[in-house]
Amino acid sequence: MSDQLHQRQEEEYFSIIEPLGDSASVCGYCHSGSDSSHAYGLWAHNLSPKVMSHPCNRHVYQLLMDRGWRRSGSYLYLPDRRSSCCPPYTIRCSASDFQPSRSQRQAAYRWRKFILNPQEKNLNHHKTPSKFDLCQLFDFSDLPHQDPISNTTRHSFKIRLEPAEFTQEKFELYKKYQTEVHGDRAEEVTSKSFERFLCTNPFRSDDSVAKHACWLVDDKMIAFSVVDILPRGISSVYLVWDTNYAKHGLGRLASLREIAWIQEWKDTLQFSHQFNWYYLDDAGLEAARELYSKP
């Protein structure tokens, strides 16, 4: 029995990677038509949740991420910003210090009003308070489906955190998003590419890391984000959303929801940051500043 326990403990520290070296590909941002996006890549067949030599037993991927690496499925890459046409930069947000800006508060309150009062046309009518509880803003669990005063029927809304696995509903939403937002051809968006990109992950020895956060309105999925829950925070991998809800700014709301999770879980999971990629042209730089700077 002790030998089996010792073997399991050793496997906790065992990672398998396959270096691929430098690569160049067509840029997914500017679609330049040439191989103008450069990165160093590797296949991660298994990433251990612990590092034997590290005093805090920190997750291997956490250490790589702190050094600028990110993943797409089980492919890990470190962008070469000096030679890439659209260099991405790592953005890290301290959830404990985060205070939402005025536009973020407005977006969150517009969403709440949309859920609670679907008949109201002017979602910008009321002012938003300067201070509010970000965690409570996404909590609709105690509210009745029917408004007791106006007798209007409210939308039901919930976010379901589940394993990063294929479902037909997720795939159909992903296909719609890729074709309508990114201009992919429908025949190129396959269930195999979906699984490779959004389900496959290198955390075989730790299934608590890679998750799908599924947004449901009236039991219909309108968005889902791929997130990695790591020792020091949540890493945002990808977001898929229904274009019928484009006006609600689901990308901004998803970031706020992840920050709220970190604030809720920080005492039990001992983490404090949200990690994101941003493509920083002038507009992207301003968007990053607006999202993560203090008001």
Buried (B, 14 or more C-beta within 10 A) or exposed (E): EEEEEEEEEEEBBEBEBEEBEEBBBEBEBEEEEEEBBBBBBBBBEBBBBBBEEEEEBBBBBBBBBBEEBBBBBBBBBBBBBEEBBBBBBBBBBEBEEBEBBEBBBBBBBBBBBBBBBBEEEEBEEEEBEEEEEBEEBBEBEEEEEEBEEEEEEBBBBEBEEEEBEBBEEBBEBBBBBBBEEEEBEEEEBEEEBBBBBBBBBBBBBBEEBBBBBBBBBEEEBBBBBBBBBBBBBBBBBBBBBBEEBEEBBBBBBBBBBBBBBBBBBBEEBEBBBBBBBBBBEEEBEEBBEEBBEEE
